[in-house]
Amino acid sequence: MGFLQNLKDKLAPAKDKVAGLAQQHGDKIDQGLDKAAKVVDDKTKGKYSDKIRTGTGKAKDAMDRLAGTPDEGKGTGGGPSGGTTPPTPPPAP
């Protein structure tokens, strides 16, 4: 058994726990991401708004995937000044 497989086996219980927490507290996590994005956008005086918006959207999409919830329009864009990012295609089987 290879090193990576051993690592995956040892991290599986942690991944399950994180997925459960993401399901349970997804709304709070989304609110925290929005709040952090707004603070950073304010500090940079809007200079990086598009990058902040993109990063926030990707972080929300990753949380949705981790939690196993379908993307219901949240997590796309989601920065302080709105906007959208293209939806992430589902993983290949």
Secondary structure as UniProt FT lines:
FT   HELIX           3..43
FT   TURN            44..48
FT   HELIX           49..67
FT   TURN            74..75
FT   TURN            80..81
//
